[in-house]
């Protein structure tokens, strides 16, 4: 005769079945709770970052609180802290995502063109598209407005390392293409840093309201002129001192 002993439904821990051979076997009941699937966890993280991005860029870093983020995202503070230890970490994640979304799709060559001028012009245009995008402009405004009170803002942007990646890329290209013994590795790095500032700073300031925003044609012409200045300067590097 077969009999069964079932754990009361309230606990739903295990189901014990005694077979005809008289040996008890335990079968786990369906699991409830625990960690959500990875896809759900990523979706929740994106939801939090969407809310945080909107609050940071709209209201600023100081007025944006963890409570406000949790309330807007419809999560508990415990759920929030399970994913981000504090507000600086949340802001860092927001910055990281903004910068990642401005970067070209993986696999797209950054340096492409028939000549070094073409390659640098294409790279300059890509940098400008990222720097002049609405999220980048809003983030830049936020950094300028609040970095004096909250130094962690500038640190979060600097730690991304996007500028250093571009400096290394440009410096290596100059080393391969420019035949000038005076253009040392240190000089190439300085030239690359100055090139990035030359390309981005004035168009970005004008987009923020310090002057009339550039048209698409003006942006392209600006990038082309910046490349011409960089290459002419690198080819003549070290000669002016002895002139």
Protein Blocks (a to p, Z undefined) as FASTA:
>chain_A
ZZdddddfklomaccdddfkopacddddddeejjddfklmmmmmmmmmmmmmmmmmmnoj
klpcfklmmmmnopafklmmmmogblklmmmmmmmmmmmmmpccehiafbgcjbfklmmm
mmmmmmmmmmmpmklmmmmmmmmmmmmmmmmlmmmmmmnommmmmmmmmmmmmmmmmccf
klcfklmmmmmmmmmmmmmmmmmmmmnopacdddfklmmmmmmmmmmmmmmmmmmgoklm
mZZ
